């Protein structure tokens, strides 16, 4: 029989959160039952719950940055045992048959991955996310959280961490590489930490210098204000890789001018509307303009192990389940350093 668990639910795009209940399925043979300890708040939670991206399904329980412990397993589970520290990220299933799934890139599943919330399982059942006390997930889509990372600071790694690790890893950030992180928010601050741990020279490009001290504390070698036009003159042709984390319109040509020969600019932030650029900004330096999503299960586990090895976690502010609405408003205003995490023990 399904299990009834506590959750924070919203009934529509402009509705506040309230305490409610949802049903989690009885574990199948390969399922892992996870008692959620912490759930990170991602800006995409806000976009989806407010139906800013369309196709919102209600009632909605957001949350795809989930950390907790295993409380039960199906009778054929081999990867995890009761008591293990685990996490769940942005998706909980994929077709497992397409070329991308077979390559370990399930986030690009050609059939469409099953997102952790605001989605449907292949049998048509809705998915509900981590703003709750428990979740049931197939073991193949569960991540192990190493002992070197606290569950609270690990939760945001399941989205913010992998969103930055994946492009930095794919585009070979490391010793001898000059990397710029555009934006110093929930995503950007993890980009600084990870790129520095990889051995790259790291520069933050932010609209102002308001977070300069934070940037240096997190490992940035340099910090520039993009509101100062001289920044683009001083840094012209300087970078091998730029990772853009901001979900806003930016002057793409100006940022492309900061790349050296064969440099790449990778967008992980998705603004409303199209980004515009001139073709000469690419051809003049054999530059590339690209995008990146999250990571597959294998790469996400690699990221968690990397963060444990280097002592990395998100900078967080912990809140109770009843503080979600207020926290969301602060996220929209940019008033968080750098990730809100819900302590799910506050349900009791």
C-alpha positions as CSV (number, residue, x, y, z in Angstrom):
1,X,0.0,0.0,0.0
2,X,1.2,3.6,-0.7
3,X,2.6,5.5,2.2
4,X,1.2,8.9,3.2
5,X,4.0,11.4,4.0
6,X,4.1,15.1,4.9
7,X,4.9,17.7,2.2
8,X,4.8,21.4,1.4
9,X,2.4,21.8,-1.5
10,X,1.2,24.6,-3.7
11,X,-2.1,24.5,-5.4
12,X,-1.3,26.9,-8.3
13,X,1.0,29.5,-9.8
14,X,0.1,32.3,-7.4
15,X,-0.8,30.2,-4.3
16,X,1.2,30.1,-1.1
17,X,2.7,26.9,0.3
18,X,0.9,24.9,2.9
19,X,1.5,21.8,4.9
20,X,-0.2,18.8,3.3
21,X,0.3,15.1,2.5
22,X,1.2,13.1,-0.6
23,X,1.4,9.4,-1.3
24,X,4.7,7.6,-2.0
25,X,4.5,4.3,-3.7
26,X,5.2,1.0,-2.0
27,X,8.8,0.0,-2.8
28,X,9.3,-2.1,-5.9
29,X,12.1,-4.7,-6.1
30,X,14.8,-2.1,-7.1
31,X,13.4,0.9,-5.1
32,X,15.1,2.7,-2.3
33,X,13.0,4.5,0.4
34,X,14.7,7.7,1.6
35,X,14.0,9.6,4.7
36,X,14.7,13.2,3.5
37,X,16.8,15.3,5.9
38,X,17.4,18.3,3.7
39,X,16.0,19.7,0.5
40,X,17.7,22.6,-1.3
41,X,15.7,25.5,-2.9
42,X,16.6,26.0,-6.6
43,X,15.4,29.0,-8.6
44,X,14.0,26.5,-11.1
45,X,11.6,25.4,-8.3
46,X,10.2,29.0,-8.4
47,X,10.0,29.1,-12.2
48,X,8.0,25.8,-12.3
49,X,5.7,26.4,-9.3
50,X,4.8,29.8,-10.6
51,X,4.3,28.3,-14.1
52,X,6.8,30.7,-15.6
53,X,8.0,27.9,-17.9
54,X,4.6,26.5,-18.6
55,X,3.1,23.0,-18.1
56,X,2.8,23.3,-14.4
57,X,1.0,20.4,-12.7
58,X,-0.7,21.0,-9.4
59,X,-0.8,20.4,-6.6
60,X,3.0,20.6,-6.8
61,X,5.7,19.6,-4.4
62,X,9.0,21.0,-5.7
63,X,12.6,20.1,-4.8
64,X,15.3,18.3,-6.7
65,X,18.2,18.8,-4.3
66,X,17.5,16.0,-1.9
67,X,19.7,14.5,0.8
68,X,18.8,11.9,3.4
69,X,19.3,8.4,4.6
70,X,17.9,5.0,3.4
71,X,15.1,3.7,5.6
72,X,14.1,0.7,3.5
73,X,15.0,-1.1,0.2
74,X,13.3,-3.4,-2.3
75,X,14.3,-7.1,-2.2
76,X,16.5,-6.8,-5.3
77,X,18.4,-3.7,-4.4
78,X,22.2,-4.2,-4.5
79,X,23.6,-0.7,-4.4
80,X,22.3,0.7,-1.1
81,X,21.4,-0.5,2.4
82,X,19.4,0.9,5.3
83,X,21.3,3.7,6.9
84,X,23.3,4.8,3.9
85,X,23.6,8.5,3.2
86,X,22.1,9.2,-0.2
87,X,20.9,11.9,-2.5
88,X,18.5,12.5,-5.4
89,X,18.9,15.1,-8.1
90,X,16.9,16.5,-10.9
91,X,15.5,13.2,-12.4
92,X,14.4,9.9,-11.1
93,X,14.2,7.7,-14.2
94,X,15.0,7.6,-18.0
95,X,14.3,5.2,-20.8
96,X,17.6,3.4,-20.2
97,X,17.7,2.3,-23.9
98,X,18.6,5.3,-26.0
99,X,22.1,6.1,-27.1
100,X,22.4,8.9,-24.5
101,X,21.2,6.8,-21.6
102,X,23.5,4.0,-22.6
103,X,26.4,6.5,-22.6
104,X,25.6,7.6,-19.0
105,X,24.1,10.9,-20.1
106,X,20.6,10.2,-18.8
107,X,19.9,13.9,-18.5
108,X,19.7,14.0,-22.3
109,X,17.4,11.0,-22.6
110,X,15.8,11.0,-26.0
111,X,12.5,9.8,-24.6
112,X,12.6,12.5,-22.0
113,X,13.9,11.9,-18.5
114,X,11.4,11.7,-15.7
115,X,12.0,14.8,-13.6
116,X,11.9,14.6,-9.8
117,X,8.8,16.7,-9.6
118,X,6.3,18.4,-11.9
119,X,6.6,15.4,-14.2
120,X,5.2,12.0,-14.8
121,X,6.5,8.5,-14.4
122,X,6.3,6.4,-17.5
123,X,3.2,4.8,-16.0
124,X,1.5,8.2,-15.8
125,X,1.8,8.7,-12.1
126,X,2.9,12.3,-11.1
127,X,6.2,12.9,-9.4
128,X,6.6,14.9,-6.2
129,X,9.8,16.4,-5.1
130,X,11.9,16.9,-2.0
131,X,9.9,19.5,0.0
132,X,8.6,16.4,1.9
133,X,9.7,13.9,4.5
134,X,10.2,10.8,2.3
135,X,10.8,9.8,-1.3
136,X,10.9,6.4,-3.1
137,X,13.4,6.2,-6.1
138,X,14.8,3.4,-8.2
139,X,18.3,2.6,-7.0
140,X,19.8,3.4,-10.4
141,X,18.9,7.1,-9.9
142,X,20.1,7.4,-6.3
143,X,23.5,8.9,-5.4
144,X,25.7,8.0,-2.6
145,X,26.8,11.0,-0.4
146,X,30.3,10.4,0.9
147,X,31.0,10.8,4.6
148,X,33.2,13.9,4.0
149,X,30.2,16.1,3.1
150,X,27.4,17.1,5.5
151,X,23.9,16.2,4.3
152,X,22.8,19.9,4.6
153,X,25.6,21.3,2.4
154,X,25.4,18.3,0.1
155,X,21.8,18.8,-0.9
156,X,22.4,21.8,-3.2
157,X,25.2,19.8,-4.9
158,X,22.5,17.6,-6.5
159,X,21.6,20.5,-8.8
160,X,23.8,23.5,-8.3
161,X,27.0,21.4,-7.9
162,X,26.5,19.2,-10.9
163,X,25.2,22.0,-13.1
164,X,28.7,23.6,-12.7
165,X,30.8,20.5,-12.4
166,X,29.5,19.1,-15.7
167,X,30.6,21.9,-18.0
168,X,33.9,22.5,-16.1
169,X,34.7,18.8,-16.4
170,X,33.5,18.5,-20.1
171,X,35.5,21.6,-21.2
172,X,38.6,20.5,-19.3
173,X,38.9,23.2,-16.6
174,X,42.1,22.6,-14.8
175,X,45.8,23.7,-14.4
176,X,46.8,26.2,-17.0
177,X,43.2,27.1,-17.9
178,X,41.7,30.5,-17.3
179,X,38.1,30.2,-16.3
180,X,35.5,32.9,-15.8
181,X,32.3,32.4,-13.8
182,X,29.5,34.8,-14.7
183,X,27.4,35.5,-11.7
184,X,28.0,34.9,-8.0
185,X,24.7,33.3,-6.9
186,X,23.7,29.8,-5.9
187,X,25.2,28.3,-9.1
188,X,28.1,30.7,-9.5
189,X,29.5,30.3,-6.0
190,X,29.8,26.5,-6.6
191,X,31.4,27.2,-9.9
192,X,34.2,29.2,-8.2
193,X,34.8,26.4,-5.6
194,X,34.8,23.6,-8.1
195,X,36.9,25.4,-10.8
196,X,39.5,26.3,-8.2
197,X,39.6,22.8,-6.8
198,X,40.2,21.6,-10.4
199,X,43.3,23.8,-10.5
200,X,42.1,26.5,-12.9
201,X,42.7,30.2,-12.6
202,X,39.3,31.5,-11.6
203,X,37.8,35.0,-12.3
204,X,34.3,36.1,-11.2
205,X,32.4,38.4,-13.6
206,X,29.6,40.0,-11.6
207,X,27.5,43.0,-12.3
208,X,28.9,44.8,-9.2
209,X,31.8,44.2,-6.7
210,X,29.3,43.7,-3.9
211,X,30.3,40.0,-3.3
212,X,34.0,40.5,-4.1
213,X,35.2,39.5,-0.6
214,X,33.0,36.3,-0.8
215,X,34.5,35.5,-4.2
216,X,38.0,35.7,-2.9
217,X,37.0,33.6,0.2
218,X,35.6,30.9,-2.0
219,X,38.8,30.8,-4.2
220,X,38.5,33.4,-6.9
221,X,41.8,34.7,-8.2
222,X,40.2,37.9,-9.6
223,X,36.8,39.6,-9.5
224,X,35.5,42.2,-12.0
225,X,32.4,44.2,-12.3
226,X,30.7,43.9,-15.7
227,X,28.9,47.2,-15.1
228,X,32.3,48.8,-15.7
229,X,33.0,49.0,-19.4
230,X,36.7,48.9,-18.8
231,X,36.4,45.3,-17.7
232,X,35.7,44.2,-21.3
233,X,38.7,46.1,-22.6
234,X,41.1,44.8,-19.9
235,X,40.1,41.2,-20.2
236,X,39.7,41.0,-24.0
237,X,40.9,37.6,-25.3
238,X,41.8,36.4,-21.8
239,X,39.8,33.3,-21.0
240,X,39.8,29.7,-22.2
241,X,36.3,29.1,-20.8
242,X,33.4,31.2,-19.6
243,X,30.5,29.6,-17.7
244,X,27.5,31.9,-17.6
245,X,25.2,31.1,-14.7
246,X,22.8,34.1,-14.9
247,X,19.2,33.7,-16.1
248,X,19.1,37.2,-17.7
249,X,19.7,38.9,-21.0
250,X,23.4,39.8,-21.4
251,X,25.4,41.3,-24.2
252,X,26.7,38.0,-25.6
253,X,29.1,39.6,-28.1
254,X,30.8,41.5,-25.3
255,X,31.3,38.3,-23.3
256,X,32.5,36.3,-26.4
257,X,35.2,39.0,-26.9
258,X,36.7,37.9,-23.6
259,X,37.6,34.5,-25.0
260,X,40.9,33.6,-26.5
261,X,41.5,31.4,-29.6
262,X,39.4,28.3,-29.4
263,X,37.7,29.5,-26.2
264,X,34.2,28.4,-25.2
265,X,31.3,30.2,-23.5
266,X,28.9,27.8,-21.9
267,X,25.4,28.9,-20.8
268,X,23.8,27.1,-17.8
269,X,21.4,29.9,-16.9
270,X,18.3,30.1,-19.1
271,X,16.8,33.6,-19.5
272,X,13.4,34.4,-20.8
273,X,13.6,35.2,-24.5
274,X,16.4,34.6,-27.0
275,X,20.0,35.6,-26.6
276,X,21.4,37.5,-29.6
277,X,24.9,37.5,-30.9
278,X,26.8,38.4,-34.1
279,X,28.4,35.6,-36.1
280,X,31.7,37.4,-36.3
281,X,32.0,37.1,-32.5
282,X,32.5,33.4,-33.1
283,X,34.4,33.2,-36.3
284,X,36.9,35.8,-35.4
285,X,38.5,33.6,-32.7
286,X,37.2,30.1,-33.6
287,X,35.2,30.5,-30.5
288,X,32.3,28.3,-29.4
289,X,29.0,29.2,-27.8
290,X,27.4,26.2,-26.0
291,X,25.0,25.1,-23.4
292,X,25.0,22.5,-20.6
293,X,22.3,21.0,-18.5
294,X,23.1,18.9,-15.4
295,X,25.0,15.6,-15.4
296,X,24.2,12.0,-15.7
297,X,24.2,9.6,-12.7
298,X,27.8,8.6,-13.2
299,X,29.1,12.1,-13.5
300,X,26.9,13.3,-10.5
301,X,28.4,10.6,-8.4
302,X,31.9,11.7,-9.6
303,X,31.0,15.2,-8.6
304,X,30.0,14.2,-5.1
305,X,33.2,12.2,-4.6
306,X,35.2,15.1,-5.9
307,X,33.5,17.5,-3.5
308,X,34.2,15.2,-0.6
309,X,37.8,14.8,-1.6
310,X,38.3,18.6,-1.7
311,X,36.0,19.4,1.3
312,X,33.5,21.3,-0.8
313,X,29.8,21.9,0.0
314,X,27.4,24.7,-0.7
315,X,27.2,27.9,1.4
316,X,23.7,27.6,2.9
317,X,21.1,29.1,5.0
318,X,18.9,26.5,6.7
319,X,15.1,27.2,7.1
320,X,12.0,25.4,8.3
321,X,9.3,24.1,6.0
322,X,7.1,27.0,7.0
323,X,9.6,29.5,5.7
324,X,9.4,28.5,2.1
325,X,7.4,31.4,0.8
326,X,9.6,34.0,2.5
327,X,12.7,32.2,1.3
328,X,11.4,32.2,-2.3
329,X,10.9,36.0,-2.2
330,X,14.4,36.4,-1.0
331,X,15.7,34.2,-3.8
332,X,13.9,36.3,-6.4
333,X,15.5,39.4,-4.8
334,X,19.0,37.8,-4.8
335,X,19.0,38.0,-1.0
336,X,20.7,34.7,-0.1
337,X,24.3,33.6,0.2
338,X,24.1,31.2,-1.4
339,X,21.5,28.5,-1.1
340,X,18.4,27.9,1.1
341,X,18.1,24.4,2.5
342,X,14.9,23.2,4.1
343,X,15.4,21.2,7.3
344,X,12.6,18.6,6.9
345,X,12.7,17.7,10.6
346,X,10.7,20.9,10.9
347,X,7.6,19.0,9.7
348,X,7.5,17.3,13.1
